[in-house]
Amino acid sequence: PFAPGGRYFSLQNATRNADEEATKEMTKSAVECESHRVHLRSLVLAERKAAYARCDYLSREWQHGLWKDEVGEATRMRELRQSPSSIDAIDSDAAFDSSDESPARVAPEAPSGICARWREKIVEWKYQVVDRFDLDRDVVSISTFYMDRYISKRYVDE
């Protein structure tokens, strides 16, 4: 049984081969793990760079700044419409009627405070819709990205 062709010898070879395969797999797994660790570390370092820095567009200060910009724009548009030189330039039939002034054109009220809770409710609603209609959940991520970009540039009241 202890001869090279015997059962004990073949069992010993099989055990050695299994150990070698397991060691190779563990080494391969460790290399992959280290590769992932290095990749994640580089992503974290990239996120800390100024190019990835973003303002907190939900903060009261940021929203107040957007509101002030919108109020300024609404005021400038109203003054432009009321100035005699602009009225002369416009055909008298197409002149702006101040009674038609829509709420969107009037200066908005002071910010009531868009907050993270408001955004969270919208995202939860989006997930409910996506789940209800069996859509790809990536739709929520993409639409939230665009919503965030819009809200960071324009004043939006609750």
C-alpha positions in Angstrom: 0.0 0.0 0.0 3.0 2.4 0.5 4.3 1.8 -3.0 4.2 4.5 -5.6 1.2 2.8 -7.3 -0.6 2.0 -4.0 -3.7 3.6 -2.5 -1.9 5.5 0.2 0.4 7.1 -2.2 -2.4 8.2 -4.5 -4.4 9.6 -1.6 -1.3 11.5 -0.5 -0.9 13.0 -4.0 -4.6 13.9 -4.2 -4.3 15.7 -0.8 -1.2 17.5 -2.0 -2.9 18.5 -5.2 -6.0 19.7 -3.4 -3.8 21.8 -1.0 -1.9 23.3 -4.0 -5.2 24.2 -5.7 -6.6 25.7 -2.5 -3.4 27.7 -2.0 -3.6 29.0 -5.6 -7.2 30.0 -5.2 -6.5 31.8 -1.9 -3.5 33.6 -3.5 -5.7 34.6 -6.5 -8.5 35.8 -4.1 -6.0 37.7 -2.0 -4.6 39.4 -5.1 -8.1 40.3 -6.3 -9.0 41.6 -2.8 -5.8 43.8 -2.8 -6.6 45.0 -6.3 -10.1 46.1 -5.1 -8.7 47.7 -2.0 -6.2 49.8 -4.2 -9.0 50.8 -6.6 -11.3 51.9 -3.8 -8.5 53.8 -2.2 -7.8 55.7 -5.5 -11.6 56.5 -5.8 -11.7 57.9 -2.3 -8.6 60.1 -3.0 -10.2 61.3 -6.2 -13.4 62.3 -4.4 -11.4 64.4 -2.0 -10.0 66.6 -4.8 -11.5 70.0 -5.5 -13.0 68.9 -8.8 -15.5 66.6 -6.9 -16.3 69.3 -4.3 -20.0 70.3 -4.4 -21.9 72.8 -2.5 -24.7 71.8 -0.1 -27.5 73.0 -2.3 -30.1 72.1 0.4 -28.5 74.4 2.9 -30.5 77.5 3.9 -27.7 79.8 2.8 -27.5 78.3 -0.7 -31.3 78.3 -1.2 -31.5 81.9 0.1 -28.8 82.9 -2.5 -30.8 81.3 -5.3 -33.9 83.0 -4.1 -32.2 86.4 -4.1 -31.0 85.8 -7.6 -34.5 84.9 -8.7 -36.0 87.9 -7.0 -33.4 90.1 -8.7 -34.2 88.6 -12.1 -38.0 89.0 -11.6 -37.4 92.7 -10.6 -35.2 93.3 -13.6 -37.8 91.8 -15.9 -40.6 93.9 -14.4 -38.5 97.1 -14.7 -37.6 96.2 -18.3 -41.3 95.7 -19.2 -42.3 99.0 -17.5 -39.5 101.2 -19.0 -40.8 103.6 -21.8 -38.0 102.6 -24.2 -38.9 98.9 -24.1 -42.6 99.6 -24.6 -41.8 101.7 -27.7 -39.8 98.9 -29.1 -42.7 96.4 -28.7 -45.7 96.5 -31.0 -48.5 98.2 -29.2 -50.8 95.3 -29.8 -48.4 92.8 -28.3 -47.5 95.0 -25.2 -47.4 93.2 -21.9 -50.5 93.4 -19.8 -49.7 93.6 -16.1 -53.0 91.9 -15.3 -51.6 88.8 -17.1 -48.6 88.6 -14.8 -48.4 84.9 -13.8 -47.2 83.9 -10.3 -44.0 82.5 -11.8 -43.1 86.0 -13.1 -43.7 87.7 -9.8 -40.9 87.7 -7.2 -41.1 84.6 -5.1 -41.6 84.7 -1.4 -38.7 84.1 1.0 -37.5 80.5 1.1 -39.5 78.2 3.3 -36.6 75.8 3.6 -36.1 73.0 1.2 -34.4 70.2 3.2 -33.0 66.8 3.0 -36.3 65.4 4.2 -38.1 66.9 1.2 -35.6 65.3 -1.2 -35.8 62.0 0.6 -39.6 61.9 0.2 -39.3 62.5 -3.5 -36.7 59.7 -3.9 -38.8 57.3 -1.9 -41.8 58.1 -4.1 -39.7 57.5 -7.2 -38.7 54.1 -5.9 -42.4 53.3 -5.2 -43.3 54.2 -8.8 -40.4 52.2 -10.3 -41.2 49.2 -8.2 -44.9 49.4 -9.0 -44.3 49.4 -12.7 -41.3 46.9 -12.6 -38.8 49.4 -14.1 -35.1 49.4 -13.7 -34.2 51.0 -10.4 -31.3 52.9 -12.1 -34.0 55.2 -13.4 -34.3 56.6 -9.9 -30.6 57.3 -9.6 -30.4 59.0 -13.0 -33.5 61.1 -12.4 -32.3 62.1 -8.9 -29.0 63.1 -10.4 -30.8 65.5 -12.8 -33.1 66.7 -10.0 -30.1 67.5 -7.8 -28.4 69.4 -10.7 -31.6 71.5 -11.3 -32.1 72.3 -7.6 -28.5 73.3 -7.2 -29.0 76.0 -9.9 -32.6 77.1 -9.5 -34.6 78.2 -6.5 -37.5 75.7 -5.9 -40.1 76.2 -3.3 -41.7 73.3 -1.5 
